[in-house]
Amino acid sequence: MAEKINVVIISPSSYDDGGRLLQYRYILMKSPAPKVLQAIAEAAAAGLGVACDVILVEERLEIGESYVGDIRRLPKRSSLIFITARTYELARAIDIARRMRGYGYTVVIGGPGVTLADWKTYDYMVRYGIVFNVGEGEITVGRIVEDFLNGGLKPFYWQKEYVDISIAPLPALSGPHEHERCLNPMVGINTSEGCPFKCSYCCVINLRGGNVDACRARDPEVVLDWIERTHRNGHRIILGDDNFRRSYHYQIVKEGLIRLNQKLLKATGRPLDIFIQIDSAAGIEREMRDLVLAGVTHVFTGMESLDSGALKDVNKPHNKPERYQEIASQWRQYGVLVNSGVMLGFPTQTRQEIKEQVMGFNRILDLTSLFCVTPLPGSRDYEDAVKDGSLLTFDPNEYDLRHVCRDWFEKMSPKEAQDVFHQAPFWATSVRYRIGRGRSVGQSIRNVKNNAYGKLMAYWGTLDPNRRYPYLFMMDGIPRYSGVVRPDDGFRGFELIAEDLEKKKLYLESH
């Protein structure tokens, strides 16, 4: 067995509509997934008595593919490449993996994009010698590292059951300068996994489950210690729970954060700065004061739509649009920035109705994060779309929440819907209604800056002759044109029919 291994963790980018690799000089924030994977890999190597050097590659911030040359200087027999990808990054991840396999390196792909993929994609990766991981990696990554050291990797690894994260390694700590090229340098940790709601468009319940219990939650004291150390390294914190208010140890963590915030304010003069994702269901008002005392400064709250009929159709009846304004106003009284995902492109919507919805949210939110209604793999909507044949594409690169992927509109064509979505970022970044109105001067200035940046990004995209559609505040950054293009033989997914949905489990079980 080797005395030392090199673990390379690549967070891939994706391609634009012209096939160019999307890269940036600055991005909003990094994905937290590589730091989780780093911690698991380091723990696995340490358990085997092997030294482990970890190299992190954020491809969105790289200059072209220069990092490939750096990797090729590593010895093949003691270097293991992990690629962690979301669905819209999966095509690029497979293209990278094929290339690195051609150079003789061992490559493992995992992440949500792989877990939610279809059996044909799995078979494709097996044929090209790309090892992949289905499901959560807290257990299987350790097995992968051990099998790699013993020279006996399997074609794939499948974690069938949700893991007990109460005993899982915490994300590796970020160094003080690790996020210098992030415009909003937040570092993430999940206190728990899963969500009790069953919205038809969401794939979280498939990825993380719907039972938020003790096995799906981290030890609160361990979480609080991690947050304190990360704060002292100068970072903002994002609690990545899909819905922090529904986490298993919510009350304990919240009360612990209040005490920690008081301690840090007294010791350093710098309070916690925490971003949370949280619902807008009944009773949220009673939680606001405590959450602010706990250091929350920014909420991403699940409002989605002003159309109660559309919310009911996607199984989100607990949202009450008539109360959104009151909820947002109360958050703002505590100085909290109110952000929400806004879903555009429900079947019955017209262009005018979409515009009115965006303008309506401008009156409610400080910052609007636009998403095209997308049948994401792993969701009920995706299964329905495969069964009724309404999908427009099976290329995972298109499932980035800004492309129209389904023909289900009653009053628009898919092209008209896509055109409307490209116009929406200009409507959503208006500062009208976002200054004053009970906000402090500081809050108003913050809103002007954020929305001016969003509008600049939107214009920047349309001025690019090879693109001609907006960059989005949450998805993109300040661009860098690398010259890297999508390979002609690159991965583009497979057409599926209803029967293929049932074959995925059979494929995994039979191989």
C-alpha positions as CSV (number, residue, x, y, z in Angstrom):
1,M,0.0,0.0,0.0
2,A,1.2,3.5,-0.9
3,E,2.5,5.7,2.0
4,K,0.9,8.8,0.4
5,I,-1.8,9.6,-2.1
6,N,-2.8,12.7,-4.0
7,V,-6.5,13.4,-4.0
8,V,-7.7,15.9,-6.6
9,I,-11.2,17.2,-6.2
10,I,-12.6,19.0,-9.2
11,S,-15.8,21.1,-9.1
12,P,-16.6,21.4,-12.8
13,S,-18.2,24.2,-14.7
14,S,-20.7,23.8,-17.6
15,Y,-21.1,25.0,-21.2
16,D,-23.1,27.9,-22.6
17,D,-25.4,27.6,-25.5
18,G,-22.6,28.1,-28.0
19,G,-20.6,25.3,-26.4
20,R,-18.0,27.5,-24.6
21,L,-16.8,26.5,-21.2
22,L,-18.2,29.0,-18.6
23,Q,-15.4,30.5,-16.6
24,Y,-15.2,33.7,-14.5
25,R,-12.7,36.1,-12.9
26,Y,-15.0,36.3,-9.9
27,I,-18.0,34.2,-8.8
28,L,-20.6,34.8,-6.1
29,M,-19.6,31.8,-4.0
30,K,-18.1,28.4,-4.2
31,S,-20.0,25.1,-3.8
32,P,-19.5,23.6,-0.3
33,A,-19.4,20.0,-1.7
34,P,-15.6,19.8,-2.3
35,K,-14.9,20.7,1.3
36,V,-17.2,17.9,2.5
37,L,-15.5,15.5,0.1
38,Q,-12.1,16.6,1.2
39,A,-12.9,15.9,4.9
40,I,-14.2,12.4,4.0
41,A,-11.2,11.5,1.9
42,E,-8.7,12.8,4.5
43,A,-10.5,10.8,7.2
44,A,-10.5,7.7,5.1
45,A,-6.7,8.0,4.3
46,A,-5.9,8.7,7.9
47,G,-7.8,5.6,9.0
48,L,-5.7,3.6,6.7
49,G,-2.4,5.2,7.9
50,V,-1.8,6.9,4.6
51,A,-0.8,10.6,4.1
52,C,-3.1,12.5,1.9
53,D,-2.5,15.7,-0.1
54,V,-5.7,17.3,-1.3
55,I,-5.8,19.6,-4.4
56,L,-9.0,21.5,-5.0
57,V,-9.9,22.7,-8.5
58,E,-12.8,25.2,-9.0
59,E,-13.0,25.1,-12.7
60,R,-15.2,28.2,-13.0
61,L,-12.3,30.2,-11.6
62,E,-9.5,28.4,-13.7
63,I,-7.9,29.8,-16.8
64,G,-9.0,27.4,-19.5
65,E,-7.7,23.9,-18.8
66,S,-4.3,24.9,-17.4
67,Y,-5.1,22.8,-14.3
68,V,-5.0,19.6,-16.4
69,G,-1.3,20.2,-16.9
70,D,-0.8,20.5,-13.2
71,I,-2.6,17.2,-12.6
72,R,-0.6,15.4,-15.2
73,R,2.6,16.1,-13.2
74,L,1.2,13.9,-10.4
75,P,2.1,10.2,-10.4
76,K,-0.8,8.1,-11.8
77,R,-0.5,5.2,-9.5
78,S,-0.9,7.3,-6.3
79,S,-3.3,10.0,-7.6
80,L,-7.1,9.7,-7.4
81,I,-9.3,12.2,-9.1
82,F,-12.8,12.9,-7.7
83,I,-15.3,15.1,-9.7
84,T,-18.4,16.2,-7.8
85,A,-21.2,17.5,-10.1
86,R,-24.7,18.7,-10.0
87,T,-27.0,17.7,-12.9
88,Y,-26.1,20.7,-15.2
89,E,-22.4,20.1,-14.5
90,L,-22.6,16.3,-15.3
91,A,-21.9,16.6,-19.0
92,R,-18.7,18.6,-18.4
93,A,-17.7,16.3,-15.5
94,I,-17.9,13.2,-17.9
95,D,-16.0,15.1,-20.6
96,I,-13.2,15.8,-18.0
97,A,-13.3,12.2,-16.7
98,R,-12.9,10.8,-20.2
99,R,-9.9,13.0,-20.9
100,M,-8.2,12.2,-17.6
101,R,-8.9,8.4,-18.2
102,G,-7.2,8.8,-21.5
103,Y,-4.1,10.0,-19.6
104,G,-4.2,7.0,-17.4
105,Y,-5.6,8.4,-14.2
106,T,-8.2,6.9,-12.0
107,V,-11.4,9.1,-12.0
108,V,-14.5,8.9,-9.7
109,I,-17.6,11.0,-10.4
110,G,-20.2,11.6,-7.7
111,G,-22.6,14.2,-6.4
112,P,-26.3,14.9,-7.1
113,G,-25.8,14.8,-10.9
114,V,-24.7,11.2,-10.7
115,T,-27.2,10.1,-8.0
116,L,-30.1,11.5,-10.1
117,A,-28.8,10.2,-13.5
118,D,-30.4,7.4,-15.6
119,W,-29.2,3.9,-16.2
120,K,-28.0,4.7,-19.7
121,T,-25.6,7.3,-18.3
122,Y,-24.3,4.8,-15.8
123,D,-23.7,2.2,-18.5
124,Y,-21.8,4.9,-20.6
125,M,-19.5,5.7,-17.7
126,V,-18.8,2.0,-17.1
127,R,-17.9,1.5,-20.7
128,Y,-15.3,4.4,-20.5
129,G,-13.8,3.1,-17.2
130,I,-15.2,6.0,-15.2
131,V,-15.9,4.9,-11.6
132,F,-19.0,6.6,-10.1
133,N,-20.7,6.9,-6.8
134,V,-24.5,6.8,-6.4
135,G,-26.0,8.2,-3.2
136,E,-24.3,9.9,-0.3
137,G,-20.5,9.5,0.0
138,E,-19.8,9.5,3.8
139,I,-19.3,5.7,3.7
140,T,-18.6,4.9,0.1
141,V,-15.8,7.4,-0.4
142,G,-13.9,5.7,2.4
143,R,-14.3,2.4,0.5
144,I,-13.2,4.0,-2.7
145,V,-10.0,5.3,-1.2
146,E,-9.3,1.9,0.4
147,D,-10.0,0.0,-2.9
148,F,-7.9,2.4,-4.8
149,L,-4.9,1.8,-2.5
150,N,-5.5,-2.0,-2.8
151,G,-5.8,-1.8,-6.6
152,G,-9.3,-3.2,-6.7
153,L,-11.8,-0.4,-7.5
154,K,-15.3,-1.5,-8.5
155,P,-17.1,-0.1,-11.6
156,F,-19.4,1.9,-9.3
157,Y,-20.4,2.3,-5.6
158,W,-24.0,2.5,-4.5
159,Q,-25.0,3.8,-1.1
160,K,-28.6,2.5,-1.0
161,E,-29.6,3.9,2.4
162,Y,-29.3,7.4,3.7
163,V,-26.2,7.6,6.0
164,D,-26.0,8.5,9.7
165,I,-24.4,12.0,9.4
166,S,-24.4,12.4,13.1
167,I,-21.0,10.6,13.0
168,A,-19.8,11.9,9.6
169,P,-16.7,14.2,9.2
170,L,-17.5,17.9,9.2
171,P,-16.5,19.9,6.1
172,A,-12.8,20.7,6.0
173,L,-12.1,24.2,7.3
174,S,-11.4,26.9,4.8
175,G,-8.2,28.9,5.0
176,P,-8.4,32.7,5.4
177,H,-7.6,33.4,1.7
178,E,-9.4,30.4,0.1
179,H,-12.4,32.5,-1.1
180,E,-10.7,35.7,-2.2
181,R,-12.2,35.5,-5.7
182,C,-15.8,35.1,-4.4
183,L,-18.0,38.2,-4.3
184,N,-19.9,36.7,-1.4
185,P,-17.4,34.5,0.3
186,M,-19.7,32.2,2.3
187,V,-18.6,28.8,3.7
188,G,-21.2,26.2,4.2
189,I,-22.2,23.4,6.7
190,N,-25.5,21.5,7.0
191,T,-26.8,20.9,10.5
192,S,-29.2,18.3,9.0
193,E,-30.3,16.7,5.8
194,G,-33.7,16.2,4.3
195,C,-37.0,18.1,4.0
196,P,-40.5,17.1,5.1
197,F,-42.2,18.8,2.2
198,K,-42.9,17.0,-1.1
199,C,-42.9,19.7,-3.8
200,S,-43.2,18.1,-7.2
201,Y,-40.4,20.2,-8.8
202,C,-37.9,19.4,-6.1
203,C,-35.3,16.5,-6.1
204,V,-34.1,17.0,-2.5
205,I,-36.4,14.3,-1.1
206,N,-34.8,11.9,-3.5
207,L,-31.3,13.0,-2.7
208,R,-31.6,13.5,1.1
209,G,-34.9,12.0,2.1
210,G,-37.9,13.3,3.9
211,N,-37.3,12.0,7.4
212,V,-35.4,14.6,9.4
213,D,-34.4,12.6,12.4
214,A,-31.4,12.1,14.8
215,C,-29.4,10.1,12.2
216,R,-29.8,12.8,9.7
217,A,-28.5,15.6,11.9
218,R,-25.1,16.6,13.2
219,D,-24.2,17.0,16.9
220,P,-25.1,20.6,17.7
221,E,-22.0,21.2,19.8
222,V,-19.8,20.0,17.0
223,V,-21.6,22.2,14.5
224,L,-21.2,25.3,16.8
225,D,-17.5,24.6,17.3
226,W,-17.1,24.4,13.5
227,I,-19.0,27.7,13.0
228,E,-16.9,29.5,15.6
229,R,-13.6,28.3,14.0
230,T,-14.8,29.3,10.6
231,H,-16.0,32.7,11.8
232,R,-12.6,33.3,13.4
233,N,-11.0,32.6,10.0
234,G,-13.0,35.5,8.7
235,H,-15.7,33.8,6.7
236,R,-19.5,34.3,6.5
237,I,-21.5,31.1,7.2
238,I,-24.2,29.5,5.1
239,L,-26.3,26.9,6.8
240,G,-27.0,24.6,3.9
241,D,-30.0,22.8,5.4
242,D,-32.7,22.7,2.8
243,N,-35.0,24.2,5.4
244,F,-33.2,25.2,8.6
245,R,-36.4,25.7,10.5
246,R,-37.2,22.0,10.0
247,S,-33.8,20.6,11.0
248,Y,-33.8,18.0,13.8
249,H,-31.8,20.0,16.3
250,Y,-33.2,23.4,15.2
251,Q,-34.0,24.7,18.7
252,I,-30.7,23.6,20.2
253,V,-28.6,25.0,17.4
254,K,-30.5,28.2,17.4
255,E,-30.1,28.8,21.1
256,G,-26.4,27.8,20.8
257,L,-25.9,30.3,18.0
258,I,-27.4,33.0,20.2
259,R,-24.9,32.3,23.0
260,L,-22.0,32.0,20.5
261,N,-22.9,35.3,18.8
262,Q,-22.9,37.1,22.1
263,K,-19.5,35.5,23.0
264,L,-17.9,36.5,19.7
265,L,-19.3,40.0,19.8
266,K,-17.8,40.5,23.2
267,A,-14.5,38.9,22.3
268,T,-13.9,40.2,18.8
269,G,-16.4,42.9,18.2
270,R,-17.5,41.1,15.1
271,P,-20.8,39.2,15.2
272,L,-21.8,36.2,13.2
273,D,-22.9,36.7,9.7
274,I,-25.2,33.8,8.7
275,F,-27.2,33.0,5.6
276,I,-30.1,30.5,6.0
277,Q,-32.7,28.8,3.8
278,I,-36.0,28.8,5.5
279,D,-39.7,28.4,4.6
280,S,-42.4,31.1,4.7
281,A,-45.1,28.9,6.3
282,A,-47.2,29.9,9.3
283,G,-45.4,30.8,12.5
284,I,-42.2,32.1,10.9
285,E,-42.7,35.5,12.4
286,R,-42.3,34.1,15.9
287,E,-38.8,32.8,15.0
288,M,-37.4,36.0,13.5
289,R,-36.1,37.7,16.6
290,D,-34.2,34.7,17.9
291,L,-32.7,34.0,14.4
292,V,-31.4,37.5,14.2
293,L,-29.9,37.2,17.7
294,A,-28.3,34.0,16.4
295,G,-26.5,36.0,13.7
296,V,-28.8,35.6,10.7
297,T,-28.4,38.5,8.3
298,H,-29.7,37.0,5.0
299,V,-32.6,34.6,4.4
300,F,-33.4,32.7,1.3
301,T,-37.0,32.0,1.8
302,G,-39.1,29.6,-0.3
303,M,-41.8,31.8,-1.8
304,E,-41.5,30.6,-5.4
305,S,-44.7,32.1,-6.9
306,L,-47.5,34.6,-6.2
307,D,-50.0,32.3,-7.9
308,S,-51.6,30.1,-5.2
309,G,-53.0,27.8,-7.9
310,A,-49.6,27.1,-9.3
311,L,-48.3,26.5,-5.8
312,K,-51.0,24.0,-5.2
313,D,-50.2,22.3,-8.4
314,V,-46.6,21.7,-7.4
315,N,-47.7,20.5,-3.9
316,K,-46.7,23.6,-2.0
317,P,-50.1,24.6,-0.4
318,H,-48.4,25.7,2.9
319,N,-47.3,28.9,1.1
320,K,-49.7,31.8,1.4
321,P,-48.8,34.5,-1.1
322,E,-51.1,37.0,0.5
323,R,-48.8,37.0,3.5
324,Y,-45.5,37.3,1.7
325,Q,-45.3,41.1,2.0
326,E,-46.0,41.0,5.8
327,I,-43.4,38.3,6.3
328,A,-40.7,40.1,4.3
329,S,-41.5,43.5,6.0
330,Q,-41.0,41.9,9.4
331,W,-37.7,40.3,8.4
332,R,-36.6,43.8,7.2
333,Q,-37.5,45.4,10.5
334,Y,-34.6,43.3,11.9
335,G,-32.2,44.4,9.1
336,V,-32.3,41.0,7.3
337,L,-31.9,40.8,3.6
338,V,-34.8,39.0,2.1
339,N,-34.1,36.8,-1.0
340,S,-36.2,34.1,-2.6
341,G,-36.3,31.8,-5.5
342,V,-38.9,32.9,-8.0
343,M,-40.1,30.2,-10.4
344,L,-41.2,31.3,-13.9
345,G,-42.8,29.3,-16.6
346,F,-45.8,27.4,-15.1
347,P,-48.1,25.9,-17.8
348,T,-50.9,28.5,-17.7
349,Q,-48.7,31.6,-17.5
350,T,-48.5,34.3,-20.3
351,R,-45.6,36.7,-20.9
352,Q,-47.6,39.5,-19.2
353,E,-48.4,37.4,-16.2
354,I,-44.7,36.5,-15.8
355,K,-43.7,40.1,-15.9
356,E,-46.4,41.0,-13.4
357,Q,-45.2,38.3,-11.0
358,V,-41.6,39.5,-11.2
359,M,-42.7,43.1,-10.6
360,G,-44.9,41.9,-7.7
361,F,-41.9,40.2,-6.1
362,N,-39.9,43.4,-6.5
363,R,-42.3,45.0,-4.0
364,I,-41.7,42.1,-1.6
365,L,-38.1,41.1,-1.9
366,D,-34.7,42.8,-1.6
367,L,-33.2,40.4,-4.0
368,T,-34.8,38.1,-6.5
369,S,-33.3,34.8,-7.6
370,L,-35.0,33.7,-10.9
371,F,-35.4,30.1,-11.9
372,C,-37.0,28.7,-14.9
373,V,-39.5,25.9,-13.8
374,T,-37.5,22.9,-14.7
375,P,-38.3,19.2,-14.4
376,L,-35.2,18.2,-12.6
377,P,-34.1,14.6,-12.7
378,G,-35.2,12.9,-9.5
379,S,-38.3,15.0,-9.2
380,R,-41.9,13.9,-9.7
381,D,-42.1,16.5,-12.5
382,Y,-39.3,14.9,-14.4
383,E,-40.9,11.5,-14.2
384,D,-44.2,12.9,-15.4
385,A,-42.4,14.7,-18.3
386,V,-40.6,11.5,-19.4
387,K,-43.9,9.6,-19.3
388,D,-45.9,12.1,-21.3
389,G,-43.0,12.8,-23.7
390,S,-42.9,16.6,-23.1
391,L,-39.2,17.0,-22.5
392,L,-37.4,19.1,-25.0
393,T,-33.9,17.9,-24.2
394,F,-32.1,15.1,-22.4
395,D,-28.8,17.0,-22.3
396,P,-28.0,17.4,-18.6
397,N,-26.1,20.6,-19.5
398,E,-29.5,22.3,-20.1
399,Y,-30.9,21.5,-16.7
400,D,-29.4,24.6,-15.1
401,L,-32.8,26.3,-14.1
402,R,-32.4,28.9,-16.9
403,H,-33.3,26.8,-19.9
404,V,-36.9,25.8,-20.9
405,C,-36.7,22.0,-20.9
406,R,-40.3,21.0,-21.2
407,D,-43.1,21.8,-23.7
408,W,-46.1,22.1,-21.4
409,F,-47.3,25.6,-22.0
410,E,-50.9,26.4,-22.8
411,K,-50.5,30.0,-24.0
412,M,-46.9,30.2,-25.2
413,S,-44.5,28.2,-27.3
414,P,-41.2,27.0,-25.6
415,K,-39.3,29.6,-27.5
416,E,-41.6,32.4,-26.3
417,A,-41.2,31.1,-22.8
418,Q,-37.4,31.1,-23.1
419,D,-37.4,34.7,-24.5
420,V,-39.5,35.8,-21.5
421,F,-37.1,34.2,-19.1
422,H,-34.2,36.1,-20.8
423,Q,-36.0,39.4,-20.3
424,A,-37.0,38.7,-16.7
425,P,-33.5,39.5,-15.1
426,F,-33.9,43.1,-16.3
427,W,-37.3,43.4,-14.6
428,A,-36.1,41.6,-11.4
429,T,-33.2,44.0,-10.8
430,S,-35.2,47.2,-10.6
431,V,-34.4,49.2,-7.4
432,R,-37.9,50.7,-7.4
433,Y,-39.6,49.6,-4.1
434,R,-36.3,48.4,-2.8
435,I,-35.1,51.6,-1.2
436,G,-36.7,53.3,1.7
437,R,-40.1,51.9,2.7
438,G,-38.9,51.3,6.3
439,R,-35.4,50.3,5.3
440,S,-32.4,52.0,6.9
441,V,-30.0,53.9,4.7
442,G,-27.5,51.0,4.9
443,Q,-30.2,48.5,3.8
444,S,-31.1,50.7,0.9
445,I,-27.5,51.2,-0.2
446,R,-27.0,47.4,0.0
447,N,-30.1,46.8,-2.2
448,V,-28.9,49.3,-4.8
449,K,-25.5,47.6,-5.0
450,N,-26.9,44.1,-5.3
451,N,-29.5,44.9,-7.9
452,A,-27.1,47.1,-9.9
453,Y,-24.7,44.2,-10.0
454,G,-27.5,41.9,-11.2
455,K,-28.5,44.3,-13.9
456,L,-24.9,44.7,-15.0
457,M,-24.5,40.9,-15.3
458,A,-27.7,40.7,-17.3
459,Y,-26.5,43.3,-19.8
460,W,-23.0,41.8,-20.0
461,G,-24.5,38.5,-21.2
462,T,-26.6,40.1,-23.9
463,L,-23.6,42.2,-25.2
464,D,-21.6,39.0,-25.8
465,P,-22.1,38.2,-29.5
466,N,-21.6,34.5,-28.8
467,R,-24.2,34.4,-26.1
468,R,-26.8,37.2,-26.3
469,Y,-28.7,36.3,-23.2
470,P,-28.2,37.4,-19.6
471,Y,-25.8,36.3,-17.0
472,L,-27.7,35.6,-13.8
473,F,-26.9,37.0,-10.3
474,M,-26.9,33.6,-8.6
475,M,-25.5,31.4,-11.4
476,D,-22.8,33.5,-13.0
477,G,-20.0,35.9,-12.3
478,I,-17.6,38.3,-14.0
479,P,-16.7,36.4,-17.1
480,R,-13.4,35.2,-18.5
481,Y,-13.4,33.9,-22.1
482,S,-11.1,30.9,-22.0
483,G,-11.5,29.5,-25.6
484,V,-12.3,26.0,-24.3
485,V,-15.2,24.5,-26.3
486,R,-17.4,21.5,-25.8
487,P,-16.0,18.4,-27.6
488,D,-17.9,17.2,-30.7
489,D,-18.0,13.8,-29.1
490,G,-18.8,15.2,-25.6
491,F,-21.5,13.7,-23.5
492,R,-25.0,14.9,-24.3
493,G,-27.2,12.5,-22.4
494,F,-29.7,9.9,-23.7
495,E,-33.3,10.0,-24.8
496,L,-35.5,8.2,-22.2
497,I,-39.0,6.6,-22.2
498,A,-41.1,5.7,-19.3
499,E,-39.6,2.1,-19.1
500,D,-36.2,3.6,-18.5
501,L,-37.2,5.0,-15.2
502,E,-37.7,1.6,-13.8
503,K,-34.4,0.2,-15.2
504,K,-32.2,2.4,-13.1
505,K,-32.6,0.3,-9.9
506,L,-32.4,-2.9,-11.9
507,Y,-29.2,-1.8,-13.5
508,L,-27.5,-1.0,-10.2
509,E,-28.7,-4.2,-8.6
510,S,-27.7,-6.4,-11.5
511,H,-24.2,-5.1,-11.8
